[in-house]
Amino acid sequence: MPPWAEIAAQISASTSLPFVVEGISLIGGGCINQAQRIEGNGRRFFVKLNDAASLAMFEAEAAGLQEIHDSGTLRIPQPVCWGKTSSTAWLVLEYLEMGRVSTRGAEAFGAGLAAMHRCTSEKFGWKRDNTIGATPQTNTYTSGWGQFWRERRLGYQLQLARVNGHTGKLQVLGEKLLANLDSFFPDADPAASLLHGDLWSGNYSFDNQGQPVLFDPAVYYGDRETDIAMTELFGGFPAAFYASYRESYPLDPGYDVRKTLYNLYHILNHLNLFGGGYRHQAEQMMSRLLAETT
């Protein structure tokens, strides 16, 4: 049984308004956390629940949402509070009524993401680590993008794959790719843009006014192409989104090759989380990338 009394008390303290849980509705869709909508005193909140060890993950998610909010570009569900008991951790967010996608909304999303990507940092990484799905994501700052992608992203996932028993060809190809990584960045480092970090179709929607909303981020500062690449990984976003983004912030021609490099990170993460056919897909992607270096 979730600790609703403790959660309600924290909501009351955080909002300076009384709140008592009067109604609870289970919300499906998530595979990591349990999600519920709670109602009381004429207000609604979205609540994520997990075991007590997940508090740091929720704290990082709240900080990531706040980072996007502070950019003044795209809407997010505002973090309200988070905490834990001995057995349960929670994150309480603003509850937003969602609507349907429209061409105008998709265009606003593309332009808004381009504006978000123009928010930059001097270094690559972020002020704290977070997670990508259920996997720890290390964000320790580096001054160079190639170093960041080699050490904090691909290298980390390959090491984790080795621990998980994925050796042999995967590791041989991975070592070769890491050794040739600089060839994919022949010019100066890209800007260190504010990234959502996990931008697939399950992590955005539109509110009941038709405006885009981002949630479930894995925030850091890096090459904006990584966000765009992931939008293409699992079916793609509306055409109006891409047209609007490119009009606002055109992509470099080298993106068509680098998107495979960037999506390899997510395929390796899926391999480490779920196993199965992701290993073969990762090996194919690495082979295609290595062919570009010869």
C-alpha positions as semicolon CSV with decimal commas, in nm:
position;residue;x (nm);y (nm);z (nm)
1;M;0,000;0,000;0,000
2;P;0,157;0,333;-0,103
3;P;0,211;0,580;0,182
4;W;-0,065;0,817;0,072
5;A;-0,083;1,001;0,404
6;E;0,287;1,090;0,387
7;I;0,258;1,190;0,022
8;A;-0,048;1,406;0,090
9;A;0,127;1,578;0,381
10;Q;0,427;1,656;0,162
11;I;0,203;1,794;-0,116
12;S;0,034;2,017;0,143
13;A;0,371;2,142;0,267
14;S;0,514;2,195;-0,082
15;T;0,211;2,381;-0,220
16;S;0,109;2,561;0,103
17;L;-0,245;2,437;0,043
18;P;-0,427;2,156;0,225
19;F;-0,445;1,827;0,039
20;V;-0,607;1,496;0,133
21;V;-0,620;1,200;-0,106
22;E;-0,984;1,142;-0,196
23;G;-0,946;0,943;-0,520
24;I;-0,678;0,724;-0,681
25;S;-0,662;0,608;-1,044
26;L;-0,401;0,373;-1,185
27;I;-0,232;0,503;-1,502
28;G;-0,078;0,247;-1,737
29;G;0,206;0,274;-1,985
30;G;0,520;0,275;-1,769
31;C;0,748;-0,029;-1,738
32;I;0,980;0,103;-1,464
33;N;0,757;0,285;-1,218
34;Q;0,399;0,254;-1,103
35;A;0,201;0,565;-1,201
36;Q;-0,120;0,691;-1,043
37;R;-0,338;0,999;-1,050
38;I;-0,455;1,123;-0,715
39;E;-0,734;1,370;-0,646
40;G;-0,841;1,573;-0,348
41;N;-0,946;1,924;-0,244
42;G;-1,032;2,002;-0,605
43;R;-0,681;1,928;-0,729
44;R;-0,509;1,646;-0,918
45;F;-0,150;1,523;-0,920
46;F;0,048;1,263;-1,113
47;V;0,245;1,032;-0,883
48;K;0,527;0,791;-0,967
49;L;0,605;0,515;-0,718
50;N;0,894;0,271;-0,684
51;D;1,101;0,111;-0,411
52;A;1,289;0,331;-0,165
53;A;1,620;0,292;-0,350
54;S;1,468;0,482;-0,645
55;L;1,462;0,818;-0,469
56;A;1,785;0,936;-0,637
57;M;1,633;0,851;-0,976
58;F;1,326;1,060;-0,894
59;E;1,539;1,347;-0,766
60;A;1,735;1,348;-1,092
61;E;1,415;1,336;-1,296
62;A;1,274;1,634;-1,107
63;A;1,599;1,826;-1,162
64;G;1,591;1,741;-1,533
65;L;1,233;1,860;-1,569
66;Q;1,326;2,181;-1,391
67;E;1,625;2,231;-1,622
68;I;1,395;2,212;-1,925
69;H;1,138;2,438;-1,757
70;D;1,405;2,697;-1,682
71;S;1,501;2,709;-2,050
72;G;1,163;2,872;-2,118
73;T;1,110;2,666;-2,432
74;L;0,884;2,362;-2,392
75;R;0,625;2,272;-2,132
76;I;0,689;2,002;-1,874
77;P;0,479;1,868;-1,586
78;Q;0,606;2,081;-1,300
79;P;0,771;1,882;-1,017
80;V;0,581;1,925;-0,690
81;C;0,768;1,711;-0,436
82;W;0,947;1,380;-0,385
83;G;1,044;1,164;-0,092
84;K;1,046;0,816;0,055
85;T;0,955;0,591;0,342
86;S;1,150;0,279;0,437
87;S;0,989;0,089;0,150
88;T;0,859;0,335;-0,110
89;A;0,991;0,636;-0,304
90;W;0,768;0,878;-0,489
91;L;0,773;1,171;-0,726
92;V;0,471;1,401;-0,746
93;L;0,421;1,604;-1,063
94;E;0,166;1,849;-1,196
95;Y;-0,118;1,658;-1,359
96;L;-0,178;1,766;-1,718
97;E;-0,478;1,676;-1,930
98;M;-0,346;1,552;-2,262
99;G;-0,497;1,607;-2,605
100;R;-0,420;1,500;-2,959
101;V;-0,138;1,574;-3,198
102;S;-0,203;1,827;-3,473
103;T;0,009;1,975;-3,749
104;R;0,026;2,304;-3,562
105;G;0,125;2,125;-3,242
106;A;0,395;1,924;-3,421
107;E;0,533;2,244;-3,572
108;A;0,540;2,407;-3,229
109;F;0,722;2,102;-3,095
110;G;0,991;2,120;-3,363
111;A;1,045;2,492;-3,311
112;G;1,041;2,453;-2,932
113;L;1,297;2,173;-2,936
114;A;1,521;2,380;-3,164
115;A;1,498;2,666;-2,915
116;M;1,577;2,428;-2,629
117;H;1,883;2,303;-2,818
118;R;2,008;2,661;-2,844
119;C;2,039;2,664;-2,464
120;T;2,400;2,561;-2,417
121;S;2,670;2,487;-2,162
122;E;3,045;2,537;-2,177
123;K;3,106;2,166;-2,117
124;F;2,947;1,833;-2,209
125;G;2,758;1,651;-1,936
126;W;2,545;1,774;-1,649
127;K;2,563;1,868;-1,284
128;R;2,440;1,525;-1,171
129;D;2,406;1,167;-1,291
130;N;2,066;1,029;-1,382
131;T;1,922;0,724;-1,557
132;I;1,839;0,616;-1,910
133;G;1,545;0,386;-1,856
134;A;1,656;0,187;-1,552
135;T;2,028;0,212;-1,639
136;P;2,256;0,457;-1,455
137;Q;2,372;0,738;-1,685
138;T;2,701;0,907;-1,594
139;N;2,713;1,279;-1,677
140;T;3,049;1,388;-1,535
141;Y;3,159;1,690;-1,739
142;T;3,420;1,671;-2,014
143;S;3,551;1,954;-2,232
144;G;3,541;1,744;-2,552
145;W;3,239;1,579;-2,711
146;G;3,430;1,281;-2,854
147;Q;3,566;1,201;-2,510
148;F;3,222;1,230;-2,355
149;W;3,059;0,998;-2,609
150;R;3,344;0,746;-2,587
151;E;3,369;0,731;-2,208
152;R;3,030;0,829;-2,069
153;R;2,807;0,671;-2,332
154;L;2,930;0,397;-2,568
155;G;3,221;0,282;-2,352
156;Y;3,000;0,259;-2,045
157;Q;2,734;0,056;-2,224
158;L;2,992;-0,179;-2,377
159;Q;3,147;-0,238;-2,036
160;L;2,804;-0,311;-1,893
161;A;2,734;-0,549;-2,181
162;R;3,055;-0,738;-2,100
163;V;2,948;-0,771;-1,738
164;N;2,612;-0,900;-1,863
165;G;2,785;-1,173;-2,063
166;H;2,777;-1,010;-2,408
167;T;3,134;-1,076;-2,519
168;G;3,291;-1,194;-2,846
169;K;3,206;-1,010;-3,168
170;L;3,014;-0,732;-2,993
171;Q;3,318;-0,634;-2,787
172;V;3,563;-0,667;-3,079
173;L;3,353;-0,436;-3,293
174;G;3,299;-0,204;-3,000
175;E;3,670;-0,166;-2,931
176;K;3,739;-0,089;-3,297
177;L;3,461;0,168;-3,305
178;L;3,581;0,344;-2,991
179;A;3,932;0,359;-3,136
180;N;3,798;0,524;-3,454
181;L;3,540;0,748;-3,290
182;D;3,719;1,075;-3,366
183;S;3,668;1,020;-3,739
184;F;3,298;1,093;-3,692
185;F;3,380;1,440;-3,557
186;P;3,622;1,584;-3,815
187;D;3,547;1,947;-3,737
188;A;3,514;2,146;-3,415
189;D;3,307;2,012;-3,128
190;P;2,933;2,068;-3,161
191;A;2,759;2,302;-2,921
192;A;2,679;2,148;-2,583
193;S;2,301;2,177;-2,613
194;L;2,039;2,111;-2,349
195;L;1,905;1,765;-2,435
196;H;1,600;1,570;-2,332
197;G;1,820;1,262;-2,360
198;D;1,549;0,996;-2,406
199;L;1,337;1,149;-2,680
200;W;1,118;0,873;-2,819
201;S;0,745;0,884;-2,887
202;G;0,653;0,766;-2,537
203;N;0,812;1,069;-2,372
204;Y;0,618;1,354;-2,526
205;S;0,256;1,445;-2,580
206;F;0,032;1,748;-2,630
207;D;-0,182;1,917;-2,368
208;N;-0,549;1,990;-2,415
209;Q;-0,456;2,322;-2,577
210;G;-0,248;2,139;-2,838
211;Q;0,087;2,251;-2,701
212;P;0,378;2,002;-2,679
213;V;0,477;1,858;-2,342
214;L;0,803;1,677;-2,257
215;F;0,840;1,431;-1,970
216;D;1,059;1,140;-1,847
217;P;1,385;1,315;-1,940
218;A;1,743;1,189;-1,913
219;V;1,885;1,540;-1,929
220;Y;2,243;1,638;-2,010
221;Y;2,427;1,883;-2,237
222;G;2,559;1,736;-2,561
223;D;2,528;1,722;-2,937
224;R;2,170;1,810;-3,031
225;E;2,184;1,545;-3,304
226;T;2,151;1,279;-3,035
227;D;1,798;1,395;-2,954
228;I;1,698;1,412;-3,320
229;A;1,850;1,069;-3,388
230;M;1,644;0,907;-3,116
231;T;1,323;1,054;-3,256
232;E;1,391;0,840;-3,564
233;L;1,476;0,519;-3,379
234;F;1,131;0,380;-3,302
235;G;0,905;0,488;-3,585
236;G;0,973;0,860;-3,611
237;F;0,782;1,176;-3,521
238;P;0,534;1,371;-3,738
239;A;0,676;1,515;-4,060
240;A;0,573;1,864;-3,949
241;F;0,798;1,829;-3,643
242;Y;1,109;1,763;-3,855
243;A;1,029;2,037;-4,106
244;S;0,981;2,292;-3,831
245;Y;1,296;2,186;-3,647
246;R;1,514;2,201;-3,959
247;E;1,371;2,539;-4,054
248;S;1,455;2,672;-3,708
249;Y;1,792;2,497;-3,668
250;P;1,924;2,316;-3,980
251;L;2,118;1,993;-3,929
252;D;2,471;1,931;-4,057
253;P;2,499;1,689;-4,354
254;G;2,708;1,453;-4,139
255;Y;2,403;1,383;-3,925
256;D;2,289;1,104;-4,159
257;V;2,592;0,897;-4,054
258;R;2,618;1,010;-3,692
259;K;2,256;0,927;-3,614
260;T;2,352;0,558;-3,627
261;L;2,638;0,627;-3,386
262;Y;2,406;0,807;-3,148
263;N;2,127;0,550;-3,165
264;L;2,379;0,273;-3,098
265;Y;2,386;0,399;-2,739
266;H;2,015;0,331;-2,698
267;I;2,032;-0,008;-2,871
268;L;2,316;-0,113;-2,640
269;N;2,110;0,008;-2,347
270;H;1,815;-0,202;-2,466
271;L;2,050;-0,497;-2,499
272;N;2,162;-0,450;-2,139
273;L;1,806;-0,409;-2,016
274;F;1,621;-0,666;-2,227
275;G;1,874;-0,885;-2,415
276;G;1,728;-1,067;-2,713
277;G;1,774;-0,946;-3,068
278;Y;1,928;-0,615;-2,968
279;R;2,273;-0,774;-2,975
280;H;2,251;-0,855;-3,346
281;Q;2,115;-0,508;-3,418
282;A;2,401;-0,347;-3,224
283;E;2,660;-0,553;-3,412
284;Q;2,506;-0,456;-3,747
285;M;2,512;-0,089;-3,652
286;M;2,876;-0,107;-3,546
287;S;2,973;-0,282;-3,869
288;R;2,803;-0,010;-4,075
289;L;2,976;0,261;-3,874
290;L;3,319;0,097;-3,911
291;A;3,265;0,080;-4,287
292;E;3,243;0,458;-4,280
293;T;3,592;0,485;-4,129
294;T;3,774;0,286;-4,403
